[in-house]
Amino acid sequence: MSSESVDSNGPDRTPPAVAVVDAQTPGNVGTIARAMKNFGFEELLLVDPPELDPDGEAYGFAGHAREDVLPNATELTFDRLAEEYHTIGCTAVTNEDDRNHVRFPYSTPADLAVRLPTVEAPTALVFGRERVGLTNEELARIDEICSIPAAAEYPVLNLGQAATVTLYELRSLALDADDTQLPDLERVRAPEPAIDRLYDQWGALLAELNHPAEKREKTMRMLRRVFGRADLTEREVNTLLGILRRATERPDKR
C-alpha cells in the first residue's frame, strides 16, 4: 500500500477517488475495490485501514482489482482527505431537516451523476465504518452529503452494498460509453485552498458582525453545504472573497 503524497491536481476529468474510513474488515475493502474495478474507478484512499494481507480476504474479495486498485491504494489521514479533496460523504439520512446541516441537505447518487460530469476537480466519495458509518464530527468536515434512497422502514445498506450502488450510478464518470449523456456545460471547480480562504473570510465576517458565537459553527456548516453544491469556479470565489473582504474591512460608521 502506497503512503506517498496524494496528487490533488490530477488530469482533466479524473473520476472521483473512493475513500474508505476506518473499515473494520479487510473483506469490505476488497469488495469496494472490486466494485471500483467493475465501474472504472481507480483511485482508492484508505483512512485507518485494517491490515490488508495479500493472502487474506481483502485480496480474495477484490477479484481483478487485486491486480491494480487494491495494491495501489493510498493510505492517508482524514485531515489530508478533507484538505486535499472535495469530499462527498456517503451516509444514511436519519430524519434530518434544514435545521441541521450535518446530514442535510443531501444528493442521491443519481443527482451526482448528472452534476459531477460538469466539474473538473479532485473529488472523493467517502464511505465510513460498517456499523456506524461516518461520525457527526467527520460529517461536519465533509463538503456535501450523498444518500441512497431506500425503504423508510429499513434505509440502511451495508458498506459493500452502498459503495456498489453508488459507483454503479456514477459509472458514467469513469467509463466511456456511447449512450452516456453528459451536460454541454463544463465547469472548473475552484482549487480547495481558494474555497478554504472563502470559508475563512466568512468566519471573519461573522465575527465582525458579532454573529452569536454559539451559532457560528452551525452557520459555517450551512455555508459549506451551500458552496459544496454550488461548484464555485475560481472566478466566482475571487469575486465573493472581494465582497466579503470589503464587508469585513469596512471603515467604522460615524
C-alpha positions in Angstrom: 0.0 0.0 0.0 1.4 3.4 -1.0 1.8 6.2 1.5 3.1 8.7 -1.0 1.7 12.2 -1.3 -1.7 12.5 -2.8 -1.7 14.4 -6.1 -4.7 16.7 -5.8 -4.4 18.2 -9.2 -4.7 15.1 -11.5 -5.6 15.1 -15.2 -8.8 16.6 -16.6 -12.0 14.7 -15.8 -10.3 12.3 -13.4 -13.0 10.1 -11.9 -13.7 10.6 -8.2 -11.4 8.8 -5.8 -13.1 6.4 -3.4 -12.1 6.8 0.3 -12.9 4.3 3.0 -12.6 5.5 6.6 -11.7 3.0 9.4 -13.0 -0.1 7.7 -13.4 -2.9 10.3 -12.9 -5.9 8.0 -10.4 -6.4 5.1 -13.2 -8.1 3.2 -15.2 -4.9 2.8 -12.1 -3.1 1.5 -11.8 -5.8 -1.1 -15.5 -5.7 -2.0 -15.3 -1.9 -2.6 -12.1 -2.3 -4.7 -13.9 -4.9 -6.8 -16.9 -2.5 -7.3 -14.4 0.2 -8.3 -12.9 -2.1 -10.9 -16.4 -3.0 -12.2 -17.3 0.6 -12.9 -14.0 2.1 -13.9 -12.8 3.8 -10.8 -9.1 3.5 -10.0 -8.0 5.7 -7.0 -8.6 4.0 -3.6 -7.9 6.0 -0.5 -7.8 4.3 2.9 -8.0 6.1 6.3 -7.0 3.9 9.3 -7.4 0.7 7.3 -7.1 -2.9 8.7 -4.1 -4.9 7.7 -4.5 -6.0 4.0 -2.7 -9.3 3.7 -2.1 -10.3 0.0 -3.2 -13.8 1.1 -6.2 -12.6 3.1 -9.8 -11.8 2.4 -9.3 -8.3 1.1 -7.5 -9.7 -1.9 -9.7 -12.7 -2.0 -12.8 -10.5 -2.3 -11.3 -8.0 -4.7 -11.5 -10.1 -7.9 -9.4 -8.5 -10.7 -9.0 -5.4 -8.5 -6.3 -7.3 -6.6 -4.0 -6.6 -9.6 -4.2 -2.8 -9.5 -6.8 -1.0 -7.5 -6.1 -2.7 -4.2 -2.2 -2.8 -4.2 -2.1 0.8 -5.5 -4.3 2.1 -2.7 -3.0 5.2 -0.8 -3.2 5.4 3.0 -3.8 8.9 4.4 -5.2 10.7 7.3 -8.8 12.1 7.5 -7.2 15.6 7.8 -5.4 15.2 4.5 -8.5 13.8 2.9 -10.6 16.8 3.9 -7.9 19.3 3.0 -6.9 17.9 -0.5 -10.3 16.7 -1.9 -13.8 18.0 -2.4 -15.4 15.4 -0.2 -18.8 13.7 -0.7 -19.8 11.8 2.4 -22.0 8.7 1.7 -24.3 8.1 4.6 -27.8 7.2 5.6 -30.1 10.1 6.4 -31.6 9.9 9.9 -34.6 12.2 10.0 -32.6 15.4 9.5 -34.1 18.5 8.0 -33.0 22.0 7.1 -32.4 23.0 10.7 -29.5 20.6 10.9 -26.7 20.7 8.3 -24.7 17.7 9.5 -26.6 15.2 7.3 -28.9 17.6 5.4 -29.3 18.6 2.6 -28.1 15.6 0.6 -27.9 14.5 -3.0 -28.7 11.0 -4.3 -26.1 9.1 -6.4 -28.3 9.8 -9.5 -28.2 13.6 -8.7 -24.4 13.4 -8.5 -24.2 11.5 -11.8 -25.8 14.5 -13.5 -23.9 17.2 -11.7 -20.3 15.9 -11.3 -19.6 15.4 -15.0 -19.5 19.2 -15.3 -16.9 19.5 -12.7 -13.1 19.2 -13.1 -11.6 18.9 -9.6 -10.1 16.4 -7.2 -13.2 14.8 -5.6 -13.5 11.9 -3.2 -16.5 9.7 -2.4 -16.2 9.0 1.3 -17.6 5.8 2.9 -17.5 5.1 6.7 -17.5 2.2 9.0 -19.6 -0.9 8.6 -21.9 -0.3 11.5 -21.8 3.4 12.4 -20.7 5.0 9.1 -19.1 8.4 9.4 -19.3 10.2 12.7 -21.1 13.6 13.0 -17.7 15.2 13.7 -16.4 13.7 10.4 -19.5 14.7 8.5 -19.1 18.3 9.8 -15.9 18.5 7.8 -17.3 16.9 4.6 -18.3 19.3 1.8 -21.5 17.6 0.8 -23.6 14.6 1.6 -24.9 11.7 -0.6 -27.5 9.2 0.4 -29.1 6.2 -1.4 -33.0 6.3 -1.4 -34.3 3.2 0.3 -37.4 1.9 2.1 -38.3 4.1 5.1 -38.6 1.1 7.4 -35.1 -0.1 6.7 -33.0 2.5 4.8 -29.5 1.4 5.9 -27.3 -0.5 3.5 -24.1 -2.3 4.4 -20.8 -0.8 3.4 -20.2 -3.0 0.4 -23.8 -2.5 -0.9 -23.7 1.3 -0.5 -20.4 1.5 -2.4 -21.5 -0.7 -5.2 -24.8 1.1 -5.7 -23.1 4.5 -5.6 -20.3 3.6 -8.0 -22.8 2.0 -10.4 -24.9 5.2 -10.5 -21.7 7.2 -11.1 -20.1 4.8 -13.7 -20.5 7.4 -16.4 -17.8 9.5 -14.7 -15.3 6.7 -15.1 -16.4 4.7 -18.2 -16.6 5.8 -21.8 -20.0 4.8 -23.2 -21.8 5.8 -26.4 -25.1 6.2 -24.6 -23.6 8.3 -21.8 -25.3 11.7 -21.8 -23.2 14.5 -20.3 -24.3 18.1 -20.0 -22.8 20.5 -22.5 -21.7 22.9 -19.7 -18.2 22.4 -18.4 -17.1 24.0 -15.2 -13.8 24.0 -13.4 -14.2 24.0 -9.7 -12.0 26.4 -7.8 -9.0 24.9 -6.0 -9.7 23.7 -2.5 -7.3 26.3 -0.9 -9.2 29.1 -2.6 -12.5 27.7 -1.2 -10.9 27.4 2.2 -10.0 31.1 2.1 -13.6 31.8 1.3 -14.7 29.9 4.4 -12.1 31.8 6.4 -13.4 35.1 5.1 -17.0 34.1 6.0 -15.8 33.3 9.5 -14.1 36.7 9.8 -17.3 38.4 8.6 -19.4 36.5 11.2 -17.0 37.7 13.9 -17.1 41.3 12.6 -20.9 41.2 12.6 -20.9 39.8 16.2 -22.9 36.8 15.0 -23.7 34.8 18.1 -20.7 32.7 18.9 -22.8 29.7 19.7 -24.3 29.8 16.2 -21.2 30.3 14.2 -20.2 26.6 13.9 -23.7 25.7 12.6 -23.7 28.7 10.3 -20.3 27.7 8.8 -21.6 24.1 8.3 -24.6 25.5 6.4 -22.3 27.7 4.2 -20.1 24.7 3.5 -23.1 22.7 2.3 -24.3 25.6 0.1 -21.0 26.2 -1.6 -20.3 22.4 -1.8 -23.3 22.0 -4.0 -22.6 25.2 -6.0 -19.3 24.0 -7.6 -17.9 27.5 -7.5 -15.4 28.5 -10.1 -12.1 30.2 -9.2 -13.5 33.5 -10.6 -16.7 33.2 -8.5 -14.6 32.5 -5.4 -12.4 35.5 -6.0 -15.5 37.8 -6.6 -17.1 36.6 -3.4 -13.8 37.0 -1.5 -13.5 40.6 -2.7 -17.1 41.4 -1.5 -16.5 39.7 1.9 -13.2 41.5 2.4 -14.8 44.8 1.7 -17.6 44.0 4.1 -15.2 42.8 6.8 -12.7 45.6 6.5 -15.3 48.4 6.1 -14.4 51.6 8.0 -16.3 52.2 11.2 -19.5 54.1 10.8 -19.6 57.6 12.1 
